[in-house]
Amino acid sequence: MDLGIEGKVALVTGSSQGMGKAIAQELSREGARVILSSRSPLKLEKAQKEIEKETGKKCAFFPCDLSNREDIENLVNYIIREVQGVDILVINSGGPPPGDIFSISEEDWYKAFNLLLMSAIRLTKAFLPHMEAKNWGRIVYLTSTSIKEPIENLLLSNVLRSGVNALSKSLSRDYAHRNVLFNVVCPGSIATHRTIQLLEDRAARSGQSLETLKQEAEEAIPMKRYGNAEEVASLVTFLCSNQATYLTGTAIQVDGGAIHFVL
């Protein structure tokens, strides 16, 4: 299947490892001109070399802390200076810390607000005019299954990632006629560093072993296993392609069937 994204410029944030890196690699494999971004220059350089070796395609990188407005402005200025804008924007960020209404401070709320919601708003606002002018654009936000079924002790994620979903749905209606498509991908239990961190937090709170919690989590998934980053990357790449021309305003979970709701 020809996805039709050869030569398209794609920015993938949070792409030095995990799901972000897998998405960047898959887009590069399909011929997109990928720009990697995350906080760590060393991890970015390592990811760049690995992706270029695997795909045979050149990619660039630019460090950026998505919770920092100035960092985002520097990233945007670099991209506009080098390539005028992006055709594909995949916004992936690290998750906020776990906690409940009493353990989360007001400062924690503001930090998570900047990391999860304002980063999505700032990057979208920066690159949307370029897409609109070309009558072609794809914006995919990585959130979590928490936007569909709240996850215990992840209040920051439950609340703020839902705001990202509302942003995507609102903009999808405004820009569908310009062929700029907005979608949300909601990973469930994917085998990443973030998943291990959350299991470690649960282990500390419950007194159970990490291995016991991992087995219980897998047993609760109908497919009886964690997903992998490549399975998320395949869906994101499809949504960024010319094969997904009538898909906008969706929020699709990649969770092995774990969510219970019917909608």
PASEBA-1860 file (N, C-alpha, C; in nm, 3 decimals):
! residues 263
1> MDLGIEGK> 0.084/-0.119/0.000/0.000/0.000/0.000/0.088/0.125/0.000 ~ 0.065/0.212/-0.097/0.138/0.338/-0.104/0.068/0.440/-0.015 ~ 0.135/0.484/0.088/0.074/0.578/0.183/0.079/0.722/0.134 ~ 0.156/0.749/0.031/0.154/0.882/-0.031/0.218/0.991/0.050 ~ 0.315/0.958/0.135/0.379/1.062/0.216/0.528/1.078/0.183 ~ 0.570/1.027/0.071/0.707/1.046/0.027/0.738/1.195/0.016 ~ 0.842/1.240/0.084/0.884/1.380/0.078/0.809/1.474/0.170 ~ 0.704/1.427/0.238/0.634/1.511/0.334/0.723/1.538/0.456
9> VALVTGSS> 0.716/1.659/0.508/0.796/1.694/0.626/0.715/1.661/0.751 ~ 0.775/1.582/0.839/0.705/1.535/0.959/0.784/1.568/1.084 ~ 0.720/1.636/1.179/0.778/1.659/1.310/0.715/1.562/1.409 ~ 0.799/1.487/1.480/0.751/1.396/1.583/0.818/1.435/1.715 ~ 0.738/1.478/1.811/0.796/1.515/1.940/0.805/1.392/2.031 ~ 0.888/1.403/2.132/0.908/1.289/2.222/0.960/1.168/2.148 ~ 1.049/1.191/2.051/1.085/1.084/1.957/1.225/1.028/1.973 ~ 1.286/1.051/2.089/1.420/0.995/2.109/1.414/0.850/2.156
17> QGMGKAIA> 1.295/0.803/2.198/1.281/0.666/2.244/1.133/0.628/2.244 ~ 1.105/0.502/2.272/0.969/0.456/2.290/0.878/0.473/2.170 ~ 0.753/0.508/2.196/0.655/0.519/2.089/0.690/0.629/1.990 ~ 0.740/0.742/2.041/0.775/0.852/1.951/0.881/0.812/1.852 ~ 0.983/0.741/1.898/1.089/0.696/1.809/1.035/0.596/1.707 ~ 0.950/0.504/1.752/0.892/0.405/1.660/0.809/0.473/1.552 ~ 0.735/0.579/1.589/0.655/0.653/1.491/0.745/0.724/1.391 ~ 0.849/0.790/1.442/0.943/0.858/1.354/1.008/0.761/1.257
25> QELSREGA> 1.044/0.644/1.305/1.107/0.544/1.219/1.013/0.495/1.111 ~ 0.887/0.472/1.147/0.790/0.424/1.049/0.761/0.531/0.944 ~ 0.749/0.655/0.985/0.728/0.764/0.890/0.848/0.777/0.796 ~ 0.968/0.765/0.851/1.089/0.771/0.769/1.092/0.656/0.670 ~ 1.053/0.539/0.716/1.050/0.421/0.628/0.957/0.444/0.509 ~ 0.851/0.522/0.531/0.755/0.551/0.424/0.797/0.671/0.338 ~ 0.916/0.727/0.367/0.969/0.832/0.280/0.952/0.974/0.330 ~ 0.895/0.991/0.449/0.879/1.127/0.503/1.014/1.183/0.547
33> RVILSSRS> 1.025/1.313/0.542/1.146/1.383/0.591/1.122/1.417/0.738 ~ 1.178/1.336/0.825/1.142/1.341/0.966/1.235/1.434/1.045 ~ 1.172/1.510/1.135/1.245/1.590/1.233/1.212/1.534/1.370 ~ 1.315/1.492/1.441/1.299/1.436/1.575/1.310/1.548/1.678 ~ 1.240/1.531/1.790/1.253/1.629/1.897/1.224/1.564/2.032 ~ 1.304/1.598/2.130/1.281/1.561/2.270/1.373/1.648/2.354 ~ 1.378/1.623/2.483/1.460/1.708/2.570/1.610/1.677/2.561 ~ 1.646/1.554/2.529/1.785/1.510/2.540/1.858/1.510/2.405
41> PLKLEKAQ> 1.955/1.600/2.385/2.033/1.600/2.260/2.106/1.468/2.236 ~ 2.158/1.408/2.342/2.233/1.283/2.326/2.142/1.169/2.280 ~ 2.025/1.158/2.340/1.930/1.054/2.299/1.879/1.080/2.158 ~ 1.860/1.207/2.123/1.815/1.241/1.988/1.918/1.201/1.884 ~ 2.043/1.231/1.912/2.149/1.196/1.818/2.157/1.045/1.799 ~ 2.144/0.971/1.908/2.144/0.824/1.901/2.027/0.773/1.818 ~ 1.908/0.829/1.844/1.789/0.788/1.768/1.803/0.823/1.620 ~ 1.857/0.941/1.591/1.878/0.982/1.452/1.964/0.880/1.378
49> KEIEKETG> 2.076/0.842/1.438/2.168/0.748/1.373/2.103/0.613/1.352 ~ 2.026/0.567/1.450/1.961/0.436/1.439/1.853/0.437/1.330 ~ 1.775/0.545/1.325/1.669/0.553/1.224/1.729/0.564/1.084 ~ 1.831/0.647/1.069/1.895/0.662/0.938/1.956/0.530/0.891 ~ 2.015/0.456/0.983/2.074/0.327/0.947/1.967/0.227/0.905 ~ 1.854/0.228/0.977/1.749/0.131/0.950/1.671/0.163/0.823 ~ 1.646/0.291/0.799/1.560/0.329/0.686/1.637/0.375/0.563 ~ 1.761/0.414/0.582/1.839/0.469/0.470/1.799/0.610/0.434
57> KKCAFFPC> 1.718/0.675/0.519/1.672/0.812/0.493/1.730/0.907/0.597 ~ 1.765/1.028/0.553/1.817/1.129/0.643/1.704/1.186/0.729 ~ 1.737/1.214/0.855/1.642/1.286/0.940/1.721/1.386/1.024 ~ 1.651/1.487/1.073/1.712/1.592/1.153/1.658/1.584/1.294 ~ 1.721/1.659/1.385/1.666/1.666/1.521/1.690/1.804/1.581 ~ 1.603/1.838/1.676/1.616/1.966/1.747/1.562/1.946/1.889 ~ 1.646/1.969/1.991/1.601/1.948/2.129/1.491/2.047/2.170 ~ 1.396/1.997/2.249/1.287/2.084/2.295/1.220/2.021/2.416
65> DLSNREDI> 1.203/2.101/2.520/1.123/2.063/2.636/0.983/2.117/2.613 ~ 0.887/2.028/2.592/0.752/2.071/2.555/0.681/2.150/2.664 ~ 0.730/2.144/2.786/0.668/2.221/2.893/0.720/2.364/2.899 ~ 0.817/2.394/2.812/0.882/2.525/2.812/0.843/2.603/2.687 ~ 0.775/2.715/2.705/0.726/2.793/2.591/0.841/2.841/2.502 ~ 0.950/2.887/2.562/1.064/2.937/2.484/1.126/2.825/2.401 ~ 1.136/2.707/2.458/1.188/2.592/2.382/1.102/2.564/2.259 ~ 0.972/2.569/2.276/0.882/2.544/2.163/0.900/2.652/2.057
73> ENLVNYII> 0.913/2.776/2.099/0.935/2.885/2.003/1.065/2.864/1.925 ~ 1.170/2.818/1.993/1.297/2.791/1.925/1.284/2.677/1.825 ~ 1.210/2.574/1.862/1.186/2.462/1.771/1.109/2.508/1.648 ~ 1.005/2.586/1.669/0.924/2.636/1.559/1.007/2.725/1.466 ~ 1.086/2.814/1.524/1.170/2.903/1.443/1.271/2.824/1.359 ~ 1.329/2.721/1.418/1.424/2.636/1.345/1.356/2.570/1.224 ~ 1.238/2.514/1.246/1.169/2.443/1.138/1.125/2.540/1.028 ~ 1.072/2.654/1.067/1.029/2.752/0.966/1.149/2.803/0.886
81> REVQGVDI> 1.261/2.822/0.954/1.382/2.867/0.886/1.436/2.762/0.789 ~ 1.430/2.636/0.827/1.489/2.529/0.748/1.396/2.475/0.639 ~ 1.268/2.456/0.672/1.177/2.390/0.576/1.041/2.459/0.564 ~ 1.026/2.580/0.621/0.906/2.662/0.612/0.787/2.613/0.694 ~ 0.785/2.487/0.731/0.674/2.434/0.808/0.673/2.283/0.799 ~ 0.569/2.220/0.854/0.559/2.075/0.846/0.424/2.037/0.784 ~ 0.424/1.920/0.719/0.301/1.865/0.663/0.234/1.770/0.761 ~ 0.317/1.707/0.843/0.270/1.608/0.940/0.322/1.648/1.078
89> LVINSGGP> 0.233/1.655/1.174/0.270/1.691/1.310/0.218/1.582/1.403 ~ 0.311/1.514/1.470/0.274/1.412/1.569/0.322/1.461/1.705 ~ 0.226/1.489/1.793/0.259/1.545/1.923/0.251/1.435/2.029 ~ 0.366/1.401/2.080/0.381/1.298/2.181/0.462/1.357/2.295 ~ 0.414/1.344/2.417/0.486/1.401/2.531/0.496/1.298/2.642 ~ 0.586/1.319/2.732/0.593/1.233/2.849/0.470/1.250/2.934 ~ 0.443/1.149/3.015/0.326/1.154/3.101/0.353/1.230/3.230 ~ 0.250/1.292/3.287/0.266/1.361/3.415/0.275/1.260/3.529
97> PPGDIFSI> 0.318/1.303/3.647/0.329/1.209/3.759/0.192/1.160/3.805 ~ 0.188/1.041/3.863/0.062/0.993/3.919/0.024/1.070/4.044 ~ -0.100/1.053/4.087/-0.146/1.120/4.209/-0.296/1.140/4.209 ~ -0.350/1.172/4.329/-0.493/1.201/4.342/-0.513/1.349/4.374 ~ -0.636/1.387/4.399/-0.669/1.529/4.414/-0.594/1.593/4.531 ~ -0.558/1.516/4.633/-0.491/1.573/4.749/-0.339/1.567/4.740 ~ -0.286/1.471/4.667/-0.140/1.459/4.657/-0.082/1.547/4.547 ~ -0.166/1.594/4.455/-0.119/1.678/4.344/-0.124/1.824/4.385
105> SEEDWYKA> -0.010/1.893/4.375/-0.004/2.034/4.413/-0.053/2.122/4.300 ~ -0.079/2.247/4.332/-0.120/2.341/4.228/-0.009/2.360/4.126 ~ 0.116/2.357/4.172/0.229/2.366/4.079/0.231/2.247/3.983 ~ 0.198/2.128/4.035/0.191/2.009/3.950/0.088/2.027/3.838 ~ -0.026/2.088/3.874/-0.131/2.111/3.774/-0.081/2.203/3.662 ~ -0.013/2.310/3.700/0.037/2.403/3.599/0.144/2.338/3.511 ~ 0.233/2.258/3.571/0.336/2.190/3.493/0.274/2.094/3.393 ~ 0.176/2.017/3.439/0.111/1.921/3.350/0.030/1.992/3.242
113> FNLLLMSA> -0.031/2.104/3.278/-0.107/2.185/3.182/-0.017/2.231/3.067 ~ 0.102/2.279/3.101/0.197/2.322/2.998/0.248/2.205/2.916 ~ 0.281/2.094/2.982/0.337/1.978/2.913/0.237/1.914/2.817 ~ 0.115/1.893/2.863/0.019/1.814/2.786/-0.070/1.899/2.694 ~ -0.129/2.004/2.748/-0.227/2.078/2.670/-0.167/2.198/2.597 ~ -0.092/2.282/2.668/-0.039/2.401/2.602/0.063/2.368/2.494 ~ 0.139/2.261/2.511/0.233/2.222/2.404/0.157/2.186/2.278 ~ 0.046/2.116/2.293/-0.035/2.080/2.177/-0.093/2.204/2.110
121> IRLTKAFL> -0.141/2.297/2.191/-0.197/2.422/2.137/-0.089/2.503/2.065 ~ 0.026/2.519/2.129/0.132/2.602/2.072/0.185/2.546/1.941 ~ 0.210/2.416/1.937/0.264/2.356/1.814/0.159/2.357/1.703 ~ 0.036/2.327/1.737/-0.071/2.328/1.637/-0.087/2.468/1.577 ~ -0.092/2.567/1.663/-0.109/2.705/1.618/0.007/2.749/1.529 ~ 0.128/2.701/1.560/0.246/2.741/1.483/0.245/2.684/1.342 ~ 0.200/2.559/1.325/0.216/2.492/1.196/0.087/2.480/1.115 ~ -0.025/2.510/1.176/-0.153/2.500/1.105/-0.161/2.593/0.983
129> PHMEAKNW> -0.112/2.717/0.989/-0.121/2.803/0.869/-0.049/2.745/0.748 ~ 0.067/2.680/0.770/0.141/2.618/0.660/0.059/2.507/0.596 ~ -0.005/2.425/0.678/-0.089/2.317/0.626/-0.210/2.371/0.551 ~ -0.271/2.473/0.609/-0.390/2.532/0.547/-0.355/2.591/0.410 ~ -0.239/2.655/0.400/-0.197/2.715/0.273/-0.173/2.610/0.166 ~ -0.129/2.490/0.208/-0.101/2.382/0.113/-0.223/2.293/0.088 ~ -0.331/2.317/0.164/-0.451/2.234/0.152/-0.421/2.087/0.182 ~ -0.328/2.066/0.274/-0.293/1.929/0.313/-0.221/1.933/0.447
137> GRIVYLTS> -0.268/1.853/0.539/-0.201/1.844/0.668/-0.256/1.730/0.750 ~ -0.170/1.675/0.836/-0.211/1.569/0.926/-0.156/1.601/1.065 ~ -0.244/1.608/1.165/-0.202/1.630/1.302/-0.256/1.515/1.387 ~ -0.165/1.446/1.454/-0.203/1.335/1.541/-0.150/1.362/1.680 ~ -0.240/1.354/1.778/-0.203/1.372/1.918/-0.201/1.236/1.987 ~ -0.091/1.202/2.051/-0.087/1.081/2.133/-0.133/1.117/2.274 ~ -0.237/1.051/2.321/-0.288/1.078/2.456/-0.280/0.949/2.538 ~ -0.393/0.894/2.574/-0.398/0.774/2.658/-0.541/0.723/2.657
145> TSIKEPIE> -0.559/0.596/2.690/-0.695/0.545/2.706/-0.767/0.614/2.822 ~ -0.694/0.691/2.900/-0.756/0.764/3.013/-0.857/0.868/2.966 ~ -0.854/0.908/2.838/-0.953/1.003/2.789/-1.088/0.936/2.768 ~ -1.088/0.802/2.766/-1.213/0.728/2.746/-1.258/0.657/2.872 ~ -1.163/0.617/2.953/-1.193/0.546/3.077/-1.089/0.588/3.180 ~ -1.125/0.675/3.275/-1.026/0.727/3.369/-0.947/0.616/3.437 ~ -0.817/0.643/3.455/-0.727/0.546/3.517/-0.700/0.587/3.661 ~ -0.710/0.492/3.751/-0.690/0.519/3.893/-0.553/0.582/3.919
153> NLLLSNVL> -0.553/0.687/4.001/-0.433/0.757/4.046/-0.358/0.828/3.934 ~ -0.424/0.854/3.823/-0.364/0.932/3.714/-0.452/1.052/3.682 ~ -0.485/1.129/3.785/-0.579/1.239/3.770/-0.532/1.343/3.670 ~ -0.404/1.378/3.674/-0.352/1.478/3.580/-0.371/1.432/3.436 ~ -0.339/1.309/3.409/-0.355/1.255/3.274/-0.502/1.248/3.234 ~ -0.586/1.199/3.326/-0.729/1.188/3.296/-0.789/1.321/3.253 ~ -0.754/1.426/3.324/-0.814/1.557/3.301/-0.753/1.628/3.181 ~ -0.622/1.638/3.176/-0.558/1.723/3.076/-0.549/1.657/2.939
161> RSGVNALS> -0.533/1.526/2.935/-0.534/1.460/2.804/-0.673/1.467/2.741 ~ -0.776/1.471/2.825/-0.911/1.489/2.772/-0.925/1.625/2.705 ~ -0.854/1.725/2.756/-0.853/1.855/2.691/-0.790/1.851/2.554 ~ -0.685/1.770/2.537/-0.622/1.754/2.406/-0.721/1.690/2.309 ~ -0.795/1.593/2.356/-0.896/1.530/2.270/-1.002/1.631/2.227 ~ -1.045/1.716/2.319/-1.144/1.819/2.286/-1.088/1.918/2.185 ~ -0.959/1.952/2.199/-0.893/2.040/2.102/-0.895/1.978/1.964 ~ -0.858/1.851/1.956/-0.853/1.782/1.826/-0.991/1.776/1.761
169> KSLSRDYA> -1.091/1.740/1.839/-1.227/1.729/1.783/-1.277/1.864/1.735 ~ -1.251/1.969/1.812/-1.296/2.103/1.773/-1.231/2.147/1.643 ~ -1.098/2.130/1.633/-1.026/2.174/1.514/-1.057/2.088/1.393 ~ -1.089/1.962/1.416/-1.122/1.874/1.302/-1.243/1.925/1.225 ~ -1.335/1.985/1.294/-1.455/2.039/1.229/-1.424/2.169/1.156 ~ -1.331/2.246/1.212/-1.299/2.375/1.153/-1.215/2.364/1.026 ~ -1.132/2.258/1.015/-1.034/2.252/0.906/-1.052/2.132/0.812 ~ -1.160/2.057/0.829/-1.181/1.941/0.741/-1.192/1.983/0.594
177> HRNVLFNV> -1.252/2.098/0.569/-1.270/2.144/0.431/-1.139/2.187/0.367 ~ -1.033/2.204/0.448/-0.901/2.239/0.396/-0.809/2.118/0.389 ~ -0.865/1.999/0.409/-0.788/1.875/0.402/-0.678/1.870/0.508 ~ -0.703/1.935/0.620/-0.614/1.924/0.736/-0.689/1.838/0.838 ~ -0.635/1.721/0.865/-0.707/1.621/0.944/-0.645/1.607/1.083 ~ -0.731/1.599/1.182/-0.690/1.589/1.322/-0.741/1.458/1.381 ~ -0.652/1.382/1.443/-0.693/1.259/1.509/-0.613/1.238/1.637 ~ -0.668/1.158/1.724/-0.605/1.124/1.851/-0.583/0.974/1.856
185> VCPGSIAT> -0.465/0.933/1.901/-0.436/0.792/1.923/-0.416/0.773/2.073 ~ -0.484/0.672/2.127/-0.487/0.649/2.272/-0.421/0.516/2.306 ~ -0.291/0.517/2.335/-0.225/0.393/2.372/-0.274/0.342/2.508 ~ -0.289/0.212/2.518/-0.319/0.149/2.646/-0.190/0.104/2.710 ~ -0.184/-0.022/2.749/-0.064/-0.076/2.812/0.037/-0.115/2.705 ~ 0.130/-0.025/2.679/0.234/-0.046/2.580/0.367/-0.064/2.655 ~ 0.447/-0.156/2.610/0.573/-0.186/2.679/0.674/-0.074/2.657 ~ 0.668/0.027/2.741/0.760/0.141/2.735/0.813/0.171/2.875
193> HRTIQLLE> 0.910/0.261/2.881/0.965/0.305/3.009/0.857/0.366/3.097 ~ 0.764/0.440/3.039/0.654/0.502/3.114/0.569/0.395/3.182 ~ 0.540/0.285/3.114/0.461/0.177/3.172/0.530/0.119/3.294 ~ 0.659/0.098/3.285/0.735/0.045/3.399/0.730/0.143/3.516 ~ 0.742/0.273/3.487/0.736/0.373/3.594/0.603/0.367/3.669 ~ 0.492/0.354/3.594/0.361/0.348/3.658/0.344/0.220/3.739 ~ 0.399/0.109/3.689/0.394/-0.016/3.765/0.475/-0.005/3.894 ~ 0.589/0.062/3.884/0.672/0.082/4.003/0.600/0.167/4.107
201> DRAARSGQ> 0.526/0.268/4.061/0.448/0.351/4.153/0.341/0.267/4.221 ~ 0.272/0.184/4.146/0.169/0.097/4.204/0.230/-0.002/4.302 ~ 0.347/-0.055/4.268/0.414/-0.150/4.357/0.449/-0.083/4.490 ~ 0.497/0.040/4.483/0.534/0.113/4.604/0.413/0.141/4.692 ~ 0.299/0.170/4.629/0.178/0.201/4.705/0.109/0.077/4.760 ~ 0.119/-0.033/4.688/0.045/-0.154/4.726/0.127/-0.255/4.806 ~ 0.261/-0.245/4.794/0.346/-0.343/4.860/0.361/-0.472/4.783 ~ 0.299/-0.479/4.663/0.313/-0.597/4.579/0.440/-0.588/4.494
209> SLETLKQE> 0.484/-0.701/4.444/0.603/-0.702/4.360/0.571/-0.651/4.220 ~ 0.673/-0.599/4.155/0.657/-0.548/4.018/0.613/-0.659/3.924 ~ 0.670/-0.778/3.939/0.637/-0.890/3.852/0.491/-0.934/3.870 ~ 0.443/-0.933/3.995/0.304/-0.969/4.022/0.209/-0.871/3.955 ~ 0.238/-0.742/3.969/0.153/-0.640/3.908/0.155/-0.649/3.756 ~ 0.272/-0.678/3.699/0.282/-0.693/3.554/0.196/-0.810/3.506 ~ 0.202/-0.920/3.576/0.121/-1.037/3.539/-0.028/-1.007/3.552 ~ -0.067/-0.938/3.658/-0.208/-0.900/3.676/-0.254/-0.807/3.564
217> AEEAIPMK> -0.168/-0.712/3.527/-0.204/-0.617/3.421/-0.222/-0.690/3.288 ~ -0.134/-0.781/3.258/-0.146/-0.856/3.133/-0.270/-0.945/3.133 ~ -0.302/-1.002/3.248/-0.419/-1.088/3.257/-0.548/-1.009/3.234 ~ -0.547/-0.880/3.269/-0.666/-0.796/3.252/-0.686/-0.751/3.108 ~ -0.586/-0.770/3.023/-0.596/-0.734/2.882/-0.647/-0.855/2.803 ~ -0.754/-0.842/2.726/-0.805/-0.957/2.652/-0.700/-1.029/2.566 ~ -0.604/-0.956/2.513/-0.500/-1.019/2.433/-0.387/-1.078/2.518 ~ -0.397/-1.058/2.649/-0.305/-1.119/2.747/-0.159/-1.080/2.728
225> RYGNAEEV> -0.136/-0.959/2.681/0.001/-0.910/2.667/0.000/-0.759/2.655 ~ 0.115/-0.698/2.681/0.133/-0.558/2.651/0.149/-0.539/2.501 ~ 0.108/-0.424/2.453/0.136/-0.389/2.314/0.280/-0.343/2.299 ~ 0.322/-0.324/2.175/0.457/-0.270/2.153/0.449/-0.140/2.075 ~ 0.557/-0.066/2.079/0.559/0.068/2.020/0.532/0.065/1.871 ~ 0.575/-0.041/1.804/0.555/-0.051/1.659/0.408/-0.064/1.622 ~ 0.329/-0.125/1.711/0.185/-0.137/1.683/0.116/-0.001/1.690 ~ 0.161/0.084/1.779/0.109/0.222/1.783/0.157/0.299/1.661
233> ASLVTFLC> 0.283/0.282/1.625/0.342/0.354/1.511/0.269/0.323/1.380 ~ 0.226/0.201/1.363/0.156/0.162/1.239/0.027/0.240/1.223 ~ -0.049/0.253/1.332/-0.175/0.328/1.326/-0.149/0.476/1.301 ~ -0.054/0.533/1.374/-0.024/0.677/1.357/0.018/0.705/1.214 ~ 0.104/0.622/1.158/0.152/0.643/1.021/0.036/0.634/0.922 ~ -0.055/0.541/0.942/-0.172/0.532/0.854/-0.255/0.660/0.863 ~ -0.278/0.711/0.983/-0.357/0.834/1.000/-0.289/0.954/0.936 ~ -0.157/0.948/0.920/-0.082/1.058/0.858/-0.078/1.046/0.706
241> SNQATYLT> -0.139/0.945/0.651/-0.120/0.912/0.510/-0.235/0.959/0.422 ~ -0.217/0.935/0.292/-0.322/0.963/0.195/-0.424/0.850/0.187 ~ -0.408/0.748/0.269/-0.506/0.640/0.276/-0.611/0.667/0.383 ~ -0.594/0.774/0.458/-0.686/0.806/0.568/-0.759/0.937/0.542 ~ -0.801/0.957/0.418/-0.853/1.087/0.376/-0.993/1.120/0.430 ~ -1.063/1.021/0.487/-1.197/1.049/0.540/-1.203/1.022/0.691 ~ -1.086/1.023/0.752/-1.076/1.003/0.897/-1.028/1.132/0.963 ~ -1.116/1.196/1.036/-1.077/1.314/1.113/-1.170/1.326/1.233
249> GTAIQVDG> -1.118/1.381/1.342/-1.197/1.395/1.463/-1.214/1.267/1.541 ~ -1.133/1.165/1.511/-1.146/1.038/1.581/-1.051/1.031/1.700 ~ -1.079/0.939/1.791/-0.989/0.905/1.901/-0.988/0.753/1.908 ~ -0.877/0.694/1.866/-0.869/0.549/1.849/-0.775/0.490/1.954 ~ -0.826/0.394/2.030/-0.742/0.331/2.131/-0.666/0.212/2.071 ~ -0.543/0.196/2.120/-0.459/0.080/2.085/-0.429/0.012/2.218 ~ -0.516/-0.081/2.257/-0.511/-0.131/2.396/-0.537/-0.280/2.410 ~ -0.536/-0.354/2.298/-0.559/-0.497/2.308/-0.697/-0.535/2.355
257> GAIHFVL> -0.793/-0.441/2.346/-0.931/-0.467/2.386/-0.958/-0.442/2.534 ~ -0.868/-0.369/2.601/-0.879/-0.357/2.747/-0.992/-0.266/2.795 ~ -1.025/-0.162/2.720/-1.128/-0.069/2.764/-1.265/-0.139/2.764 ~ -1.348/-0.106/2.863/-1.477/-0.175/2.880/-1.594/-0.106/2.812 ~ -1.578/0.023/2.778/-1.695/0.096/2.731/-1.739/0.049/2.591 ~ -1.863/0.080/2.556/-1.923/0.030/2.432/-1.908/0.124/2.316 ~ -1.904/0.255/2.339/-1.904/0.354/2.230/-1.790/0.331/2.134
END
